[in-house]
Amino acid sequence: MPFLFLQFTVFTFLWLLLCLALGAGYAFVIYSLPKKDEGNKRKDWLLFAFRTLAVSIIAFLLIAPPLKLTEKTVEKPLVLIAQDNSASLQISQAANFNKKDYETALRNIKSELGSEYDVEEVNFGSAIREGLAFNFREQQTNLSAVFQYVNNRYGGRNVGAVILASDGIYNKGGNPQDEAEKLKTAVYAIALGDTIPKRDLLISNINYNSIVYSGNQFQAEVTIEAYQCKGLSTSLTVTGKGGRLVSRPISITSNNFKQTVLLSLPASEKGIEKFVFNLSPVASELSLKNNARAIFVEVIDGKQKILILANSPHPDIGALKQSIESNKNYEVKVDFAADFQIKDFNDAGLVILHQLPSQLNNLQLLNNRLSEKPVWFILGSQSNTSRFSQIQKILNIVSNGTSQETLPVLADNFFVFRLSNNTKALIPSLPPLISPFGNYALKDQTSVLLNQQIGRVQTNSPLLLVADDSRNRTAILTGEGIWRWRLENFQQKGNHEAIDELVSKVIQYLSARNDRRKFKAYPAKSMFEENENVVFNAELYNDAYELVNTPDVSLAIKSAGKNYNFTFSREGASYRLDAGTLPAGEYSYEAQTKLGIATHQAKGRFVIAENNAEYMQTTANHQLLYSLANQSSGQLIYPNEIGKLPELLRKNELVKTVSYENRRYEDLINLKVIFGLVLLLLGTEWFIRKREGLL
């Protein structure tokens, strides 16, 4: 219940006396002085007092001081029990570990802490899940996610301690010590797993290019590790479509052995090709699952050549080149108008014209050839907008030759390609580009991705648009300075992923071969990681080649005798499907729909790569757990010491109940109790007078 305090001053006290005098005077006018008759004297004094108090209270409320309400809240300390549920705990445990006894002891902690603490329980692997779990099936461990979870979910709460039960091995996320330090909460670590290395062979890493070219050799750098195997030998074999490709003997010379083997492998057929690396086992190995590892390589015909033809050197050119070449399918060549050779244009599959045509170069050499290839026009302060309007049929600009700053704004109803949510979220914070000042008019059917915002005014003038005519595709960016966008992306996120995605999507759209199929269904990428959601997109066109999504689209996925059936959801004018996570393996898919009387199908393949991260390190890292506990005024304990935890928590001064005072001010006139008191006084007075016949 809140405590009440009135803020009194000398003026308030004097006003209170004046109000009492006013109330007494008002009562005197009504009742005069109480009569001397003993029978009526007591009654008159009572009526006099009621009226005096009622009038005094009403008068006092006119300038009454604020009422301070102080409410005290008591919050018990929160204790979070976080159980590591990753597969590494299933692989290796200490010799005296009893899983059943451990599980019982940990579950009893909540009841032993009783009503003194608020206890929450979670388990974790690649992500956080509520409740305790001990099946040890998670394929990745993200220790830092535990502390991020506490900070995000219980921020502002009285978090007393985190009881972290783990082997200290993590293979996802950042350094847990950094996240734990931000939390400022005591960590009590239960040290699971075994710190004694056991005999084991493993392929710990394979470095390779995921995209290679048909008919070429590619290199794979294989890292082999062996523990407690001194004097033994093994062999490394690699198999592909044609059977065994490589066999290499390995002699193990120490109990902590590590060797890197460089192999050259053939890339024969176009498509996704699987290569399996395997180490022959030795006696008494801890696990055979980490002896083998598969990689998937996408074999393509060759790189597509892209020509950036610029009016003059500009920071945009380097930024564009880096963004485009982040996709290994593309090779970029840069030419300037002054020394441009027509051969470079002939060799390119796509051309980017940066501030061309300009005042000094009207592209006379390419006068009749721009329609032969996909073109991306990038305009700026050097652009000749009159000449630009003549050589393409999409956008007309009437300009006086001046420039202005324009900010990007996402346009509605753009369905040509999709940008990730991260990229969409970044766009409003990007710096302005320098665009030609003038009137913009679209001449043909186009799709606008970004519009211009000038100052605080959003306009319908396009900043980035694409168009598809009967021969080739065209894109237009009506502003220079995209290098600033890439820099801003790095400053905000520490990477260039958003702007690289934007540039890559435009390039992919322009360079896509003229595909006039009416139905297309395809996975977001050809290779997924295990535990990664498999996402599909689909597009359906009518006879006028307009996007429609009226009919349902079904999808059948098959792998090793297993069938998965789905139905696409509608998104915009297209379709999208999130199939969730699927087991590792090679898959085929077939999508089907019917438009009118015509049935359409789309087929293809994709791969889900197995994640064996939990088998790559099996020796527990108790040093990390000790550091987490030590830096936070907690303690490291072992499974047979779990019973000590309640007493350790009670002794820790950081794990205590805290109280908060919530103060607020309220006008007296708003309190219902004051209204009730005045009503009671006046009502009682009226009742007495009514009964005595004084009304």
Summary of the structure (lengths in Angstrom):
residues: 695
radius of gyration: 38.2
end to end distance: 42.1
largest distance: 127.2
contacts: 2142
relative contact order: 0.13
helix: 30%
strand: 38%
